[in-house]
Amino acid sequence: MSHFSKNGDLTQGPVRKHLIRMTIPMLWSILSMISVQLVDTYYISRLGTEKLAAMSFTFPVVMIVFSLIIGLGIATSSIIARKIGEKKHDEVIYITSHSILLAVLAGGVMAVAGTLLIHPLFTMMGADETMMPMIRDYMGIWFAGCLVMAVPIVGNSAMRATGDTIHPAIIMIGLSAINAVFAAILIFGMFGFPRMELRGAAFASILSYGIAAIASLCILHFKKKMVFQGSLHLERFAGSAKTLLIIAVPIGLASIIQPVTQAIITAILAGYSMNAVAAFGVVTRVEAMAFVIMIALATGMSPIIGQNWGANQFHRVKDTLGAALAFSTVWSLLVALAMALFATPLAAIFSSDPGVIHYAALYFWIVPVSYAAGNLVMGWSSAYNAIGQPKKALMMMVIKMIVLQIPMALFLARLFGVVGVFGAIAGVNLVTGLFFHLRNWPELAQARPDIEIEARSS
């Protein structure tokens, strides 16, 4: 008797119903991951502007690490889902087990490399000698936690491949709740614990992810019978690792473009004001929380688009993408309006420093006007990945972030300072979002007859 549930058929039934069903559990999972950073930012902001600025330096690096781990998770889900569909349940067990082992191994490599590179990495980002001890307090501990942080992310991806979106959501909600409690206790020294400040935030992250790792492994082992059932087939580990990494590495590299760009922008802002650095750390976290539903939607629509593309049901591909992009536009406009109306009080939630509030409010008045266009790139990237054209998704991100965003930020910063950096972000969002959408939609419309002719002639 199979312990795995097969993914639903997404080529039948209303596409909007599928979008809702696939998106909501992902929303809670992603929201929980982001809330860990947002809650930590709020707590650290109570310690003063310097410590908030130090925390802001860490955010792009943290996102790079998570992007690489998520790449491994996506690869795991992709391979396991196909094996389940092929009824190769024995292979599901050893591949899932190998993915967990690879997650720990990759976490160990990142822990060692990250610890050794703390000083040169953050110095390159613009952190001065005042910032470095605080950054080292946090990242020196946080990097060690990479050993356990990768496990629940990869384990939850394996569960989703079976069609189970509930257990991963519960695990991630529990993780964020545990972090919120223990971060407060360890940062501020409550209930007899020593006041650890930035080190306390790092320890709380490790503790919460460690508990999530145990929960994930228990469900995979005892309930789903997917990991560590009898032989580990270690003689096949090299082959499994190669198969996983072939998929994971390109996804991970594509995913790190945005946090790398954020790191460079942080370095540019550091040349003007540490208040601007602290403000940028605040606004990027607020943006991440505001658009978590967009990330969930992009993730949720991928299997719908992929299945229907493979089934040559191109009208359903267009319907799915059209519905997703329409929601993206409406949501982006609502978020932009809210940020414009409540820019100053929103910034004041995270800092009492007038300088930080000023720059954060300035960002909320300038950049959100471009959200609706900028988020189109996310939707199209997800669609191209789903139909097996990841090079197009990567090309869009490279053009947007590397070719345009960084040079424009450097150029306008020289002319207008911090305002120029924020203006560059808005301008590039508007130009690339509208350009790629107007270019890609007709191409998608023309895909149907070309592929149908090719299919009939083969």
C-alpha positions as a Python dict, from the first residue, in 0.01 Angstrom:
ca = {
    (1, 'M'): (0, 0, 0),
    (2, 'S'): (134, 338, -102),
    (3, 'H'): (205, 594, 166),
    (4, 'F'): (221, 870, -92),
    (5, 'S'): (-66, 1067, -240),
    (6, 'K'): (-52, 1152, -608),
    (7, 'N'): (-69, 1513, -720),
    (8, 'G'): (-411, 1623, -846),
    (9, 'D'): (-489, 1657, -1214),
    (10, 'L'): (-457, 2029, -1285),
    (11, 'T'): (-553, 1996, -1651),
    (12, 'Q'): (-922, 1969, -1559),
    (13, 'G'): (-1152, 2198, -1364),
    (14, 'P'): (-1155, 2577, -1315),
    (15, 'V'): (-805, 2723, -1320),
    (16, 'R'): (-896, 2988, -1061),
    (17, 'K'): (-1003, 2717, -817),
    (18, 'H'): (-671, 2541, -868),
    (19, 'L'): (-484, 2870, -818),
    (20, 'I'): (-656, 2928, -484),
    (21, 'R'): (-604, 2570, -368),
    (22, 'M'): (-234, 2572, -456),
    (23, 'T'): (-161, 2925, -335),
    (24, 'I'): (-315, 2941, 14),
    (25, 'P'): (-96, 2677, 185),
    (26, 'M'): (213, 2822, 15),
    (27, 'L'): (109, 3165, 141),
    (28, 'W'): (122, 3053, 504),
    (29, 'S'): (453, 2873, 459),
    (30, 'I'): (629, 3165, 292),
    (31, 'L'): (468, 3418, 526),
    (32, 'S'): (606, 3225, 822),
    (33, 'M'): (958, 3222, 677),
    (34, 'I'): (955, 3595, 612),
    (35, 'S'): (798, 3677, 948),
    (36, 'V'): (1104, 3535, 1122),
    (37, 'Q'): (1318, 3813, 970),
    (38, 'L'): (1047, 4077, 1015),
    (39, 'V'): (995, 3996, 1384),
    (40, 'D'): (1370, 3992, 1443),
    (41, 'T'): (1397, 4331, 1272),
    (42, 'Y'): (1127, 4474, 1496),
    (43, 'Y'): (1297, 4345, 1812),
    (44, 'I'): (1642, 4466, 1704),
    (45, 'S'): (1499, 4810, 1615),
    (46, 'R'): (1421, 4850, 1987),
    (47, 'L'): (1796, 4830, 2057),
    (48, 'G'): (1886, 5139, 1851),
    (49, 'T'): (1977, 5254, 1501),
    (50, 'E'): (2331, 5111, 1500),
    (51, 'K'): (2214, 4759, 1576),
    (52, 'L'): (1930, 4790, 1326),
    (53, 'A'): (2181, 4901, 1061),
    (54, 'A'): (2403, 4602, 1147),
    (55, 'M'): (2103, 4371, 1110),
    (56, 'S'): (2019, 4537, 776),
    (57, 'F'): (2362, 4444, 640),
    (58, 'T'): (2286, 4076, 708),
    (59, 'F'): (1954, 4058, 523),
    (60, 'P'): (2086, 4020, 163),
    (61, 'V'): (2334, 3753, 275),
    (62, 'V'): (2063, 3564, 462),
    (63, 'M'): (1842, 3576, 152),
    (64, 'I'): (2125, 3444, -68),
    (65, 'V'): (2169, 3143, 161),
    (66, 'F'): (1794, 3076, 170),
    (67, 'S'): (1774, 3111, -210),
    (68, 'L'): (2032, 2835, -252),
    (69, 'I'): (1851, 2612, -2),
    (70, 'I'): (1515, 2674, -169),
    (71, 'G'): (1673, 2577, -502),
    (72, 'L'): (1755, 2238, -352),
    (73, 'G'): (1400, 2216, -218),
    (74, 'I'): (1248, 2284, -562),
    (75, 'A'): (1474, 2021, -718),
    (76, 'T'): (1372, 1769, -451),
    (77, 'S'): (1002, 1835, -507),
    (78, 'S'): (1038, 1808, -885),
    (79, 'I'): (1217, 1473, -881),
    (80, 'I'): (1001, 1315, -609),
    (81, 'A'): (676, 1421, -778),
    (82, 'R'): (784, 1253, -1102),
    (83, 'K'): (888, 935, -919),
    (84, 'I'): (551, 921, -742),
    (85, 'G'): (374, 964, -1076),
    (86, 'E'): (584, 678, -1216),
    (87, 'K'): (489, 457, -915),
    (88, 'K'): (859, 417, -826),
    (89, 'H'): (800, 431, -451),
    (90, 'D'): (1128, 266, -352),
    (91, 'E'): (1315, 538, -540),
    (92, 'V'): (1106, 803, -364),
    (93, 'I'): (1235, 675, -30),
    (94, 'Y'): (1605, 680, -108),
    (95, 'I'): (1593, 1004, -309),
    (96, 'T'): (1409, 1178, -25),
    (97, 'S'): (1664, 1042, 223),
    (98, 'H'): (1950, 1152, 0),
    (99, 'S'): (1801, 1500, -39),
    (100, 'I'): (1798, 1538, 341),
    (101, 'L'): (2158, 1418, 365),
    (102, 'L'): (2257, 1656, 86),
    (103, 'A'): (2076, 1940, 265),
    (104, 'V'): (2284, 1879, 579),
    (105, 'L'): (2603, 1852, 374),
    (106, 'A'): (2528, 2171, 181),
    (107, 'G'): (2438, 2345, 507),
    (108, 'G'): (2773, 2243, 650),
    (109, 'V'): (2961, 2382, 351),
    (110, 'M'): (2771, 2712, 374),
    (111, 'A'): (2834, 2726, 749),
    (112, 'V'): (3211, 2691, 710),
    (113, 'A'): (3239, 2917, 404),
    (114, 'G'): (3012, 3183, 553),
    (115, 'T'): (3200, 3193, 883),
    (116, 'L'): (3535, 3232, 709),
    (117, 'L'): (3403, 3507, 479),
    (118, 'I'): (3221, 3725, 734),
    (119, 'H'): (3482, 4000, 748),
    (120, 'P'): (3571, 4034, 377),
    (121, 'L'): (3208, 3988, 268),
    (122, 'F'): (3057, 4257, 489),
    (123, 'T'): (3352, 4491, 447),
    (124, 'M'): (3290, 4472, 72),
    (125, 'M'): (2925, 4561, 139),
    (126, 'G'): (3033, 4880, 314),
    (127, 'A'): (3021, 4782, 682),
    (128, 'D'): (3273, 4983, 885),
    (129, 'E'): (3464, 4884, 1198),
    (130, 'T'): (3177, 5004, 1415),
    (131, 'M'): (2934, 4767, 1240),
    (132, 'M'): (3161, 4461, 1210),
    (133, 'P'): (3155, 4343, 1576),
    (134, 'M'): (2773, 4352, 1577),
    (135, 'I'): (2750, 4177, 1240),
    (136, 'R'): (2996, 3913, 1361),
    (137, 'D'): (2789, 3858, 1676),
    (138, 'Y'): (2487, 3771, 1463),
    (139, 'M'): (2630, 3598, 1155),
    (140, 'G'): (2894, 3399, 1344),
    (141, 'I'): (2612, 3212, 1516),
    (142, 'W'): (2360, 3225, 1228),
    (143, 'F'): (2596, 3059, 979),
    (144, 'A'): (2644, 2764, 1218),
    (145, 'G'): (2267, 2715, 1203),
    (146, 'C'): (2281, 2640, 829),
    (147, 'L'): (2335, 2277, 930),
    (148, 'V'): (1974, 2252, 1048),
    (149, 'M'): (1804, 2532, 852),
    (150, 'A'): (1817, 2343, 523),
    (151, 'V'): (1641, 2033, 659),
    (152, 'P'): (1284, 2162, 710),
    (153, 'I'): (1289, 2354, 381),
    (154, 'V'): (1391, 2048, 180),
    (155, 'G'): (1175, 1815, 390),
    (156, 'N'): (868, 2032, 340),
    (157, 'S'): (933, 2041, -35),
    (158, 'A'): (932, 1661, -35),
    (159, 'M'): (594, 1662, 140),
    (160, 'R'): (447, 1904, -114),
    (161, 'A'): (553, 1668, -392),
    (162, 'T'): (307, 1415, -248),
    (163, 'G'): (25, 1669, -265),
    (164, 'D'): (44, 1745, 107),
    (165, 'T'): (48, 2121, 162),
    (166, 'I'): (-100, 2116, 513),
    (167, 'H'): (186, 1965, 717),
    (168, 'P'): (450, 2199, 567),
    (169, 'A'): (229, 2499, 645),
    (170, 'I'): (179, 2385, 1006),
    (171, 'I'): (554, 2331, 1051),
    (172, 'M'): (643, 2676, 918),
    (173, 'I'): (373, 2851, 1123),
    (174, 'G'): (505, 2673, 1431),
    (175, 'L'): (860, 2776, 1341),
    (176, 'S'): (769, 3145, 1320),
    (177, 'A'): (575, 3132, 1649),
    (178, 'I'): (864, 2963, 1832),
    (179, 'N'): (1110, 3216, 1689),
    (180, 'A'): (892, 3512, 1792),
    (181, 'V'): (883, 3390, 2154),
    (182, 'F'): (1246, 3284, 2195),
    (183, 'A'): (1387, 3582, 2003),
    (184, 'A'): (1219, 3819, 2249),
    (185, 'I'): (1344, 3618, 2547),
    (186, 'L'): (1705, 3592, 2426),
    (187, 'I'): (1741, 3939, 2270),
    (188, 'F'): (1611, 4129, 2573),
    (189, 'G'): (1712, 3883, 2846),
    (190, 'M'): (1371, 3789, 2985),
    (191, 'F'): (1277, 3528, 3249),
    (192, 'G'): (1628, 3505, 3387),
    (193, 'F'): (1804, 3453, 3054),
    (194, 'P'): (2104, 3678, 2979),
    (195, 'R'): (2049, 3976, 2746),
    (196, 'M'): (2210, 3858, 2422),
    (197, 'E'): (2084, 4120, 2174),
    (198, 'L'): (2194, 4028, 1817),
    (199, 'R'): (2337, 3695, 1931),
    (200, 'G'): (2001, 3614, 2087),
    (201, 'A'): (1825, 3666, 1753),
    (202, 'A'): (2064, 3422, 1585),
    (203, 'F'): (2025, 3159, 1859),
    (204, 'A'): (1645, 3189, 1837),
    (205, 'S'): (1659, 3125, 1461),
    (206, 'I'): (1870, 2813, 1509),
    (207, 'L'): (1642, 2684, 1784),
    (208, 'S'): (1322, 2737, 1584),
    (209, 'Y'): (1462, 2583, 1265),
    (210, 'G'): (1603, 2293, 1465),
    (211, 'I'): (1260, 2212, 1609),
    (212, 'A'): (1108, 2247, 1261),
    (213, 'A'): (1371, 2005, 1125),
    (214, 'I'): (1279, 1745, 1387),
    (215, 'A'): (907, 1785, 1311),
    (216, 'S'): (966, 1755, 936),
    (217, 'L'): (1179, 1443, 972),
    (218, 'C'): (928, 1279, 1207),
    (219, 'I'): (642, 1329, 961),
    (220, 'L'): (853, 1207, 668),
    (221, 'H'): (976, 902, 860),
    (222, 'F'): (682, 787, 1072),
    (223, 'K'): (375, 914, 885),
    (224, 'K'): (477, 918, 520),
    (225, 'K'): (749, 650, 535),
    (226, 'M'): (958, 856, 295),
    (227, 'V'): (1297, 881, 468),
    (228, 'F'): (1542, 646, 633),
    (229, 'Q'): (1334, 332, 579),
    (230, 'G'): (1582, 45, 598),
    (231, 'S'): (1882, 81, 369),
    (232, 'L'): (1997, 432, 279),
    (233, 'H'): (2136, 307, -56),
    (234, 'L'): (2446, 518, 0),
    (235, 'E'): (2602, 359, -308),
    (236, 'R'): (2346, 564, -504),
    (237, 'F'): (2403, 889, -312),
    (238, 'A'): (2647, 1034, -567),
    (239, 'G'): (2397, 974, -847),
    (240, 'S'): (2111, 1124, -646),
    (241, 'A'): (2320, 1427, -552),
    (242, 'K'): (2416, 1484, -916),
    (243, 'T'): (2051, 1462, -1027),
    (244, 'L'): (1941, 1703, -755),
    (245, 'L'): (2221, 1954, -812),
    (246, 'I'): (2170, 1965, -1190),
    (247, 'I'): (1829, 2119, -1117),
    (248, 'A'): (1908, 2298, -791),
    (249, 'V'): (2219, 2493, -895),
    (250, 'P'): (2064, 2689, -1186),
    (251, 'I'): (1753, 2766, -981),
    (252, 'G'): (1964, 2875, -687),
    (253, 'L'): (2186, 3096, -902),
    (254, 'A'): (1884, 3262, -1060),
    (255, 'S'): (1728, 3314, -718),
    (256, 'I'): (2030, 3491, -569),
    (257, 'I'): (2034, 3770, -828),
    (258, 'Q'): (1786, 3984, -633),
    (259, 'P'): (1953, 3951, -291),
    (260, 'V'): (2293, 4013, -452),
    (261, 'T'): (2151, 4328, -607),
    (262, 'Q'): (2010, 4429, -268),
    (263, 'A'): (2354, 4377, -115),
    (264, 'I'): (2509, 4607, -375),
    (265, 'I'): (2240, 4871, -320),
    (266, 'T'): (2305, 4843, 55),
    (267, 'A'): (2672, 4911, -14),
    (268, 'I'): (2582, 5215, -228),
    (269, 'L'): (2357, 5353, 47),
    (270, 'A'): (2630, 5294, 306),
    (271, 'G'): (2836, 5556, 125),
    (272, 'Y'): (2572, 5819, 205),
    (273, 'S'): (2409, 5741, 539),
    (274, 'M'): (2379, 5456, 790),
    (275, 'N'): (2026, 5582, 850),
    (276, 'A'): (1956, 5507, 483),
    (277, 'V'): (2102, 5156, 528),
    (278, 'A'): (1880, 5095, 830),
    (279, 'A'): (1578, 5231, 641),
    (280, 'F'): (1650, 5008, 340),
    (281, 'G'): (1663, 4707, 570),
    (282, 'V'): (1322, 4804, 708),
    (283, 'V'): (1152, 4867, 372),
    (284, 'T'): (1281, 4548, 210),
    (285, 'R'): (1137, 4347, 498),
    (286, 'V'): (804, 4530, 475),
    (287, 'E'): (799, 4466, 99),
    (288, 'A'): (873, 4099, 155),
    (289, 'M'): (577, 4074, 392),
    (290, 'A'): (344, 4274, 165),
    (291, 'F'): (422, 4059, -138),
    (292, 'V'): (441, 3718, 22),
    (293, 'I'): (109, 3642, -148),
    (294, 'M'): (273, 3714, -484),
    (295, 'I'): (552, 3466, -414),
    (296, 'A'): (294, 3207, -307),
    (297, 'L'): (88, 3274, -620),
    (298, 'A'): (393, 3242, -846),
    (299, 'T'): (487, 2914, -677),
    (300, 'G'): (130, 2784, -679),
    (301, 'M'): (65, 2856, -1045),
    (302, 'S'): (381, 2678, -1166),
    (303, 'P'): (244, 2320, -1155),
    (304, 'I'): (-83, 2435, -1314),
    (305, 'I'): (100, 2597, -1604),
    (306, 'G'): (345, 2308, -1634),
    (307, 'Q'): (81, 2035, -1649),
    (308, 'N'): (-135, 2220, -1902),
    (309, 'W'): (161, 2315, -2117),
    (310, 'G'): (264, 1951, -2126),
    (311, 'A'): (-93, 1851, -2215),
    (312, 'N'): (-100, 2108, -2501),
    (313, 'Q'): (-389, 2289, -2334),
    (314, 'F'): (-248, 2631, -2412),
    (315, 'H'): (-573, 2818, -2352),
    (316, 'R'): (-556, 2701, -1988),
    (317, 'V'): (-195, 2820, -1967),
    (318, 'K'): (-304, 3165, -2086),
    (319, 'D'): (-606, 3164, -1853),
    (320, 'T'): (-391, 3071, -1553),
    (321, 'L'): (-120, 3327, -1626),
    (322, 'G'): (-377, 3594, -1710),
    (323, 'A'): (-564, 3541, -1383),
    (324, 'A'): (-239, 3543, -1184),
    (325, 'L'): (-107, 3861, -1347),
    (326, 'A'): (-443, 4037, -1308),
    (327, 'F'): (-443, 3960, -934),
    (328, 'S'): (-78, 4071, -915),
    (329, 'T'): (-163, 4409, -1068),
    (330, 'V'): (-461, 4477, -840),
    (331, 'W'): (-274, 4370, -526),
    (332, 'S'): (33, 4576, -619),
    (333, 'L'): (-179, 4889, -666),
    (334, 'L'): (-350, 4837, -329),
    (335, 'V'): (-15, 4791, -152),
    (336, 'A'): (126, 5103, -322),
    (337, 'L'): (-173, 5308, -211),
    (338, 'A'): (-145, 5185, 149),
    (339, 'M'): (228, 5260, 163),
    (340, 'A'): (181, 5609, 22),
    (341, 'L'): (-95, 5691, 273),
    (342, 'F'): (80, 5543, 578),
    (343, 'A'): (448, 5587, 488),
    (344, 'T'): (560, 5772, 801),
    (345, 'P'): (363, 5574, 1065),
    (346, 'L'): (465, 5249, 892),
    (347, 'A'): (832, 5347, 911),
    (348, 'A'): (790, 5456, 1273),
    (349, 'I'): (685, 5102, 1371),
    (350, 'F'): (1043, 4986, 1313),
    (351, 'S'): (1245, 5284, 1433),
    (352, 'S'): (1213, 5597, 1645),
    (353, 'D'): (1516, 5757, 1478),
    (354, 'P'): (1399, 6057, 1267),
    (355, 'G'): (1665, 5986, 1003),
    (356, 'V'): (1557, 5625, 954),
    (357, 'I'): (1189, 5726, 943),
    (358, 'H'): (1267, 5997, 686),
    (359, 'Y'): (1445, 5763, 443),
    (360, 'A'): (1197, 5478, 488),
    (361, 'A'): (901, 5711, 424),
    (362, 'L'): (1082, 5853, 121),
    (363, 'Y'): (1118, 5502, -19),
    (364, 'F'): (748, 5430, 42),
    (365, 'W'): (657, 5746, -154),
    (366, 'I'): (886, 5675, -451),
    (367, 'V'): (921, 5301, -519),
    (368, 'P'): (566, 5159, -473),
    (369, 'V'): (441, 5343, -783),
    (370, 'S'): (637, 5081, -980),
    (371, 'Y'): (514, 4770, -797),
    (372, 'A'): (241, 4675, -1047),
    (373, 'A'): (485, 4672, -1338),
    (374, 'G'): (779, 4527, -1145),
    (375, 'N'): (583, 4227, -1018),
    (376, 'L'): (501, 4123, -1376),
    (377, 'V'): (862, 4004, -1406),
    (378, 'M'): (810, 3766, -1115),
    (379, 'G'): (500, 3619, -1279),
    (380, 'W'): (665, 3571, -1616),
    (381, 'S'): (978, 3418, -1459),
    (382, 'S'): (766, 3160, -1279),
    (383, 'A'): (573, 3083, -1598),
    (384, 'Y'): (888, 3029, -1804),
    (385, 'N'): (1035, 2802, -1538),
    (386, 'A'): (711, 2600, -1539),
    (387, 'I'): (716, 2541, -1916),
    (388, 'G'): (1080, 2435, -1916),
    (389, 'Q'): (1236, 2757, -2042),
    (390, 'P'): (1440, 2869, -1739),
    (391, 'K'): (1696, 3050, -1956),
    (392, 'K'): (1432, 3309, -2044),
    (393, 'A'): (1348, 3354, -1675),
    (394, 'L'): (1717, 3393, -1594),
    (395, 'M'): (1765, 3637, -1882),
    (396, 'M'): (1487, 3863, -1752),
    (397, 'M'): (1638, 3872, -1404),
    (398, 'V'): (1989, 3939, -1537),
    (399, 'I'): (1869, 4225, -1757),
    (400, 'K'): (1655, 4378, -1483),
    (401, 'M'): (1897, 4350, -1191),
    (402, 'I'): (2251, 4326, -1329),
    (403, 'V'): (2234, 4512, -1660),
    (404, 'L'): (1997, 4791, -1553),
    (405, 'Q'): (1935, 4812, -1177),
    (406, 'I'): (2291, 4829, -1048),
    (407, 'P'): (2430, 5074, -1311),
    (408, 'M'): (2124, 5300, -1278),
    (409, 'A'): (2151, 5302, -897),
    (410, 'L'): (2520, 5396, -919),
    (411, 'F'): (2459, 5665, -1180),
    (412, 'L'): (2158, 5831, -1014),
    (413, 'A'): (2319, 5806, -670),
    (414, 'R'): (2600, 6031, -794),
    (415, 'L'): (2345, 6285, -913),
    (416, 'F'): (2078, 6272, -642),
    (417, 'G'): (2217, 6065, -354),
    (418, 'V'): (1977, 5835, -169),
    (419, 'V'): (1677, 5971, -361),
    (420, 'G'): (1854, 5872, -684),
    (421, 'V'): (1895, 5513, -564),
    (422, 'F'): (1524, 5487, -481),
    (423, 'G'): (1434, 5648, -813),
    (424, 'A'): (1652, 5397, -999),
    (425, 'I'): (1467, 5107, -834),
    (426, 'A'): (1131, 5252, -936),
    (427, 'G'): (1238, 5337, -1290),
    (428, 'V'): (1384, 4995, -1364),
    (429, 'N'): (1074, 4823, -1224),
    (430, 'L'): (850, 5025, -1456),
    (431, 'V'): (1060, 4984, -1770),
    (432, 'T'): (1143, 4614, -1739),
    (433, 'G'): (800, 4506, -1618),
    (434, 'L'): (613, 4673, -1903),
    (435, 'F'): (872, 4577, -2166),
    (436, 'F'): (882, 4208, -2080),
    (437, 'H'): (505, 4181, -2047),
    (438, 'L'): (439, 4348, -2384),
    (439, 'R'): (706, 4130, -2541),
    (440, 'N'): (610, 3798, -2381),
    (441, 'W'): (231, 3800, -2407),
    (442, 'P'): (216, 3797, -2791),
    (443, 'E'): (487, 3530, -2790),
    (444, 'L'): (273, 3314, -2561),
    (445, 'A'): (-30, 3371, -2785),
    (446, 'Q'): (170, 3253, -3090),
    (447, 'A'): (299, 2942, -2913),
    (448, 'R'): (-19, 2741, -2962),
    (449, 'P'): (-30, 2703, -3342),
    (450, 'D'): (346, 2652, -3366),
    (451, 'I'): (347, 2373, -3108),
    (452, 'E'): (30, 2211, -3242),
    (453, 'I'): (177, 2200, -3593),
    (454, 'E'): (499, 2053, -3454),
    (455, 'A'): (301, 1797, -3251),
    (456, 'R'): (97, 1686, -3555),
    (457, 'S'): (404, 1654, -3774),
    (458, 'S'): (597, 1444, -3524),
}
